Amino acid sequence: DAGVTQSPTHLIKTRGQQVTLRCSPKSGHDTVSWYQQALGQGPQFIFQYYEEEERQRGNFPDRFSGHQFPNYSSELNVNALLLGDSALYLCASSARDRAREQYFGPGTRLTVT
Amino acid sequence: AQKVTQAQTEISVVEKEDVTLDCVYETRDTTYYLFWYKQPPSGELVFLIRRNSFDEQNEISGRYSWNFQKSTSSFNFTITASQVVDSAVYFCALSEGNYGQNFVFGPGTRLSVLP
């Protein structure tokens, strides 16, 4: 049973560029949440997707957007990258009726230069 | 607003010592959940425990134990007879409401267990 997978593992982008990160949830899960973890800090909630809709959003600007596909996989898009967007981006999946049992992926390390 | 505080930034112990990681939370909800996660150098968050606000029973799992006290809004984590493999960053987290959409994490405590 595959757990949560994320791609790519590492990514280097330049200020002003756009980036897309991908997440495949654990088998049987239909809900995907995204978190940003800056170096030395705890993860911060970006948003959660359920039934292809954004269900809740944290305190992040509109430059951060997402999408969920019919197979429950998800993408996180960040436009107009800033140096401060450099972080580990974590994806977590859960089942609709067990939303608090969040399983985390290994993350994508984004570096903005 | 919900908030999680982990006052200990870094802790170093020698193998076989006991160590307690502190977690203090703030919430206005009566229904909430508390969690501990471990993050080894690989980066993946590993779930350790979940406790809901109506269950104040302490829990023990092998060398791990958790002390939940609503009166002091604390959910502390103790590792008994620490091992080098316990070295990691540990996060306490809080989830409010009915659907668990939003986990709020503390800043983490980096634990180093020295041989």
Chai-1 contact restraints between the chains, C-beta under 6 A:
chainA,res_idxA,chainB,res_idxB,connection_type,confidence,min_distance_angstrom,max_distance_angstrom,comment,restraint_id
A,Q41,B,P107,contact,1.0,0.0,6.0,A-B,restraint_1
A,G42,B,F91,contact,1.0,0.0,6.0,A-B,restraint_2
A,G42,B,F105,contact,1.0,0.0,6.0,A-B,restraint_3
A,G42,B,G106,contact,1.0,0.0,6.0,A-B,restraint_4
A,G42,B,P107,contact,1.0,0.0,6.0,A-B,restraint_5
A,G42,B,G108,contact,1.0,0.0,6.0,A-B,restraint_6
A,P43,B,F105,contact,1.0,0.0,6.0,A-B,restraint_7
A,F45,B,N102,contact,1.0,0.0,6.0,A-B,restraint_8
A,Q48,B,Q101,contact,1.0,0.0,6.0,A-B,restraint_9
A,R55,B,Q101,contact,1.0,0.0,6.0,A-B,restraint_10
A,Q56,B,Q101,contact,1.0,0.0,6.0,A-B,restraint_11
A,Q56,B,N102,contact,1.0,0.0,6.0,A-B,restraint_12
A,L88,B,G43,contact,1.0,0.0,6.0,A-B,restraint_13
A,A99,B,Y99,contact,1.0,0.0,6.0,A-B,restraint_14
A,A99,B,G100,contact,1.0,0.0,6.0,A-B,restraint_15
A,R100,B,Y33,contact,1.0,0.0,6.0,A-B,restraint_16
A,R100,B,S95,contact,1.0,0.0,6.0,A-B,restraint_17
A,R100,B,G100,contact,1.0,0.0,6.0,A-B,restraint_18
A,F104,B,E44,contact,1.0,0.0,6.0,A-B,restraint_19
A,F104,B,L45,contact,1.0,0.0,6.0,A-B,restraint_20
A,P106,B,G43,contact,1.0,0.0,6.0,A-B,restraint_21
A,P106,B,E44,contact,1.0,0.0,6.0,A-B,restraint_22
A,G107,B,G43,contact,1.0,0.0,6.0,A-B,restraint_23
